[in-house]
Amino acid sequence: MSLLEQFSEITQADEPLAPLTWMKTGGVAQYVVTPRSQDELQKVAAWCHENETPIHVLGGGSNVLVSDDGVSGVVLRLTESAFGSVEIDGTTVRAGATSLLSHVISETVTAGLAGLETLVGIPGTVGGALRGNAGGKSGDIGQFVSAVTVLTAKGEKFTRREDELSFSYRQSSINELVILEGEFQLQEDSAEEITRRMKKLWIMKKATQPLASQSAGCIFRNPRGLSSGALIEQAGLKGTRVGGAEVSDRHANFVITHPEATSSDVLRLIDLIQSKVSEQFGVELELEIQVW
């Protein structure tokens, strides 16, 4: 039985992906599947595994650049409430993978729990943040993780504990198909004090990053001991434009996409940035975003 026959109620063929990403560029997905429950998700994953159908998992779309040629196979979208609950029990927080990171931060601050407020201003979902160990100068999400529940490519569900997890700069050891839930251990503190710290961090980010523009956050990882944004700026690339893609004049590690932009424009601009920085400073910039 085909995918469309087996999962007709939750499958769309030739679905445009650009509206689902922050870059707003890219082609169509061969299939977009939107499971309504964990059980349905497990069945889809098992079907794809058995039929050797490639799967991409799309969360908030804030850290993804989709090729103009589109994506073959299945793009999984976990949008249902079954994947986005947030529960607080004492100093333990459990958040579904599709929960917006901003929402989880707000809930923990209101509950007087400190830690995640250091991630204020980072876009996307908990699942994406866990897989890429999202963070900034004030810390990263991995330092608060006590467990992660995942789903394998075969559709098997299990939980990884602290001794089975490792986090480093913008990456984690989580390599299973889908992240279902993250569990965090935070510390009690005054909600007013946490809010004060969070507002200070937010004001600093707002002043230095083009948060009102269409972008995918930082494009490149920072090389050890260096700043990608500073290197790009020193290479004289602020404001450089290729087609509808432009290096932000506020923060050089952000690429802004204008309405006419294509993913090809973004990739050509990325290539230009990498070439110029390598040529001038001998540093090879690595992508922080995913390219499909």
C-alpha positions, 0 to 999 in steps of 0.5 A: 500500500502506498503512503498516500493510501496508508496515511491519506488523512495526514498526507499532502503531495507536492506541498510548498515548503517555503511558507513553512520556513523562516527564510521563505524560500525553497521548493516543494516536498514530495510528501508532507505528513502531519501525524496527529499522535505519537502512535501515528508518528511511529507508524509513519516512521516504520512505513518509511523505514520499511519502504526506504523512503527518506524522511526530513523532520521540520519543526519551526523552520527557523534553522532550515534552508530548503533547496529550490529543487524541493525535497524528495520523500517525506517531510514530517511536520509535528504540529499537533498538541500531542507533541507540544505539551509543557509540564512543570513539577517542582524544578523539573520541566518537561516540554514537547518537541514542538513547543516554541522555545519562547513559550517554554521560557515564559512558562518557566520564568512565571514559575520562578525557575531560572536557567532557560531565560538565558536563551531568550530571543532564540527562535524555533522549537524545543526539538530543534534547540535540543538537536543543535544545542541552541544558545548564545554568550550566556549559555546553551540549552544542553546544560539544563537537560536531564533526559530526552525522549526520541523516536528511531528511524524504525519507529521505536521510542525510548528515553536517553538519560544524562549519561547517554547525552552529550552537548557541545558547541551547536551540536548534540549526540542526539541522532535519532529520527525525531526528538519527542520531548526534553526534560530540564532541571532548573533552579528556583529563583525570584520570578522578578529577578529572572525577568529582570535578567531576561529583559536585559538580555533581550534588549542587548539582542534586539539592539544588535540583531535584525530580529524584525527581518526575515532570516534564519538566525546565525548562518555560520558557527563561530570558529573557536575563539573567533566571531563569524559576524566580526570576520564577515564584517571585517571582510567588508561584506555587511550589506552585500547582496546576491539577488534577494539575499543580503548580509544584514547591516546590523549583524553580519552573521545574519542573512536577510531574505527579501520577497524575491529571494530564492534559496539559490541566492542564499547559497551563492551569498553563503559561498561568497562569504566563505570564500572572502573570509577564507581568502582574507583570514584563512578561516573556513566558516561552517554552516550553522543552518541545515540545508535540505 
